[in-house]
Amino acid sequence: MYEPITIQRLNDYTEIVKELDSLLRNKEQIKAKLGILQGVDYSKIKVTAGNGRKTSEQEHYAMALQKINKKIDEYKAWLIPEHQIIKTQIARVKKGKYRKVLVYRYLEKWKWSEIIQDFFEFEDDFEEEKNSKYWDRMMYWHKRALEELEKVSNKPYLPAVKQLTLKERSNDAGRNKSGSLAE
């Protein structure tokens, strides 16, 4: 398999994840609005020739939900395999701290301050140096991790596949009671 991971690909992935999160929040807001709406009072609606292209509030929200659900499905169809590809390629990076930085930043969507704190919070000078020394070190590691990821992902690989193990046949396997081999 050949799945090169570039900075642009990681950024595209991150943007789609952010957009998906936004759609999910919008969906929850619309559902909440639908929950507080009153039912349509059809006795107050005068029908002349069709509905005159007027939609009720409920219909409006239902249509908005349909659009959002369609977009969510499209994003999920792309994100799920993309997430697995990126995760597999990050796992090929040799240095553990580089893998950890990439996973935190791109797969788990941590902020830089959270990543820096995770790595360095128990250092004696963390509070004084978190925005200078440790920030610089993290940006260096990030740069190196991206370079390493791009390098390893440009090399073809075979994904690990679960293999079935076959039992060895004993000497008596396949023989019938008379001692001859069964056909």
C-alpha positions, 0 to 999 in steps of 0.5 A: 500500500502507498498512502503518503501523508503530507501536511496538507492532507493532515490540515484537510483532515483537521478542517473536515473534523472541525466542520463535522463537529460544527455540523453535529453542534448545529444538529443538536441545536435544531433538535432542541428548537424542534423540541420546544416548538408547538404543533402546527395549527392547521385550522389557521392555515388557509389553503388556496392553491397548494401551500403557496410555497410557505413552509412551517417552522417544523418543516423548515427545521426538518429540511435543515436537519436533512441537509445536515444529516446528508453532509454528516454522512458524507464527512463520516464516509471520508473521515473514518477510512482517512482516520485509519490511514493517518493512524496507521502511518503515524504508527510507522514513525519510529520515535515515540514522542513524535508519534504522540505529538502527531496523535494528540494534535491531528487525531485527538485535536489537542491544543498546543498548550495541552500537548506542552503541558502533557509533555513538560508539566512536571519540569521544575521550570514549567510555569516560567518556560512553558511559553518559550523553552517548552513551546520552542521544543514542541514546535521543533518536535512537531516539525521533525515529526511531520518530516518523519511522517512524510518520509515513512509514508512515502515508502510503500508498506504492507499493512499487518493482517491477522493470519490464521494458523493451521494446526499440524496434522498428526500422523493418524489424521485422515486415516480410517479405522483399518489404517488406510488413508481416507479418500 
